[in-house]
Amino acid sequence: MKLTTFIIDDDLVSQFATRYCIQQSHGDFDIVTCSSGEEGIQACFSAIEMHNKLPDIIFLDLVMDGMNGWDFLKNLENLFKDHKLPSIYVLSAFTNSSDRSIAKEHELIAGYVDKPLSRSYLEKVLKEEERNRNV
């Protein structure tokens, strides 16, 4: 089954590295890349409009200009509360140590990892997604 995956990150190098890691995996993905939290929210509206569902997985940077990752999470929760929310994995440099602590406790965040996304972490994400689909 094809997984729709959003990468929301304002760093083009990180976007490329994350996309490349996903493309090199053995999964079947439809990948959408967004350069800001605002663009990510718009992509979510488009996904609802086109497919009547949000993406399966979101890789989210926390530190972005404009709408940061935390604001994106608040908007996602408020705007799409009537839909099944995606599994969200924070992909961040974690320059702020409190961000890691908050991410660990946040109910919408399924996991967090330092940039760049590794193949082993992606495999862990895919196993978790498979487990969630079989429940």
C-alpha positions in Angstrom: 0.0 0.0 0.0 1.3 3.4 -1.0 2.1 5.7 2.0 1.6 9.5 1.5 4.5 11.2 3.2 4.9 15.0 3.8 8.4 16.5 4.5 7.9 19.9 6.0 11.3 21.6 6.3 12.6 25.0 5.2 16.1 23.6 4.7 16.5 22.5 1.1 19.5 20.2 1.8 17.5 18.5 4.6 14.5 18.2 2.3 16.7 16.5 -0.3 18.4 14.2 2.2 15.0 13.1 3.7 13.4 12.6 0.3 16.5 10.6 -0.9 16.4 8.4 2.2 12.7 7.7 1.7 13.1 7.0 -2.0 16.0 4.5 -1.2 13.8 2.5 1.1 11.8 -0.5 0.0 8.4 1.2 0.7 6.0 2.6 -1.8 5.6 6.4 -1.2 3.9 9.4 -2.6 6.2 12.2 -1.2 5.2 15.9 -0.9 7.8 18.4 0.1 6.8 21.7 1.8 9.1 24.5 2.7 7.1 26.0 5.5 4.5 25.2 8.1 2.0 27.4 6.1 2.7 25.3 3.0 2.3 22.1 5.0 -1.2 23.2 6.2 -2.2 24.1 2.6 -0.9 20.7 1.5 -3.1 19.1 4.2 -6.1 20.9 2.9 -5.3 19.7 -0.7 -4.9 16.1 0.5 -8.4 16.3 2.2 -9.8 17.8 -1.0 -8.2 15.4 -3.4 -8.1 12.1 -1.4 -10.4 12.8 1.6 -7.5 12.0 4.0 -4.4 13.5 5.5 -1.0 12.1 4.7 0.0 8.9 6.5 3.4 10.2 7.8 4.8 13.7 8.3 8.5 14.4 8.9 8.4 17.9 10.5 11.2 20.4 11.3 10.5 22.5 14.3 12.6 25.5 13.6 11.3 27.4 10.5 10.6 31.0 9.7 6.9 32.0 9.8 4.8 29.1 11.1 7.3 26.9 13.0 6.8 23.2 13.7 5.0 23.8 17.0 2.5 26.2 15.4 2.0 23.7 12.5 1.1 21.0 15.1 -1.5 23.4 16.8 -3.0 24.3 13.5 -3.1 20.6 12.3 -4.9 19.6 15.5 -7.4 22.4 15.4 -8.1 22.5 11.7 -8.3 18.7 11.1 -9.8 17.4 14.3 -12.5 15.5 12.4 -9.9 13.5 10.4 -7.4 10.8 11.3 -4.2 12.6 12.1 -1.0 11.4 10.5 2.0 9.9 12.4 4.3 12.9 12.9 8.0 12.4 13.3 10.0 15.5 14.3 13.2 15.8 12.3 15.3 18.5 13.8 18.7 19.7 14.7 17.4 20.2 18.3 19.5 23.2 19.0 17.1 24.0 21.8 17.3 21.2 24.4 13.8 22.0 25.7 12.4 21.2 22.2 13.5 17.6 22.6 11.8 17.3 26.0 8.6 18.8 24.7 8.6 16.7 21.6 9.1 13.5 23.7 5.9 14.4 25.7 3.7 15.8 22.9 0.7 13.7 22.1 0.8 14.2 18.3 4.5 13.3 17.9 5.1 9.7 17.2 8.9 10.0 17.4 11.8 12.4 17.0 15.2 12.1 15.4 18.2 14.4 14.8 18.8 15.4 11.2 19.5 13.8 8.8 17.0 11.0 8.7 18.8 7.7 8.7 17.8 4.5 6.9 17.6 2.6 10.2 15.3 5.2 11.7 13.1 5.1 8.6 12.8 1.3 8.8 11.7 1.8 12.5 9.0 4.3 11.3 7.8 1.9 8.6 7.5 -1.0 11.0 5.5 1.2 13.4 3.2 2.3 10.5 2.7 -1.3 9.5 1.9 -2.3 13.1 -0.6 0.6 13.4 -2.4 -0.5 10.2 -2.8 -4.1 11.4 -4.4 -3.0 14.7 
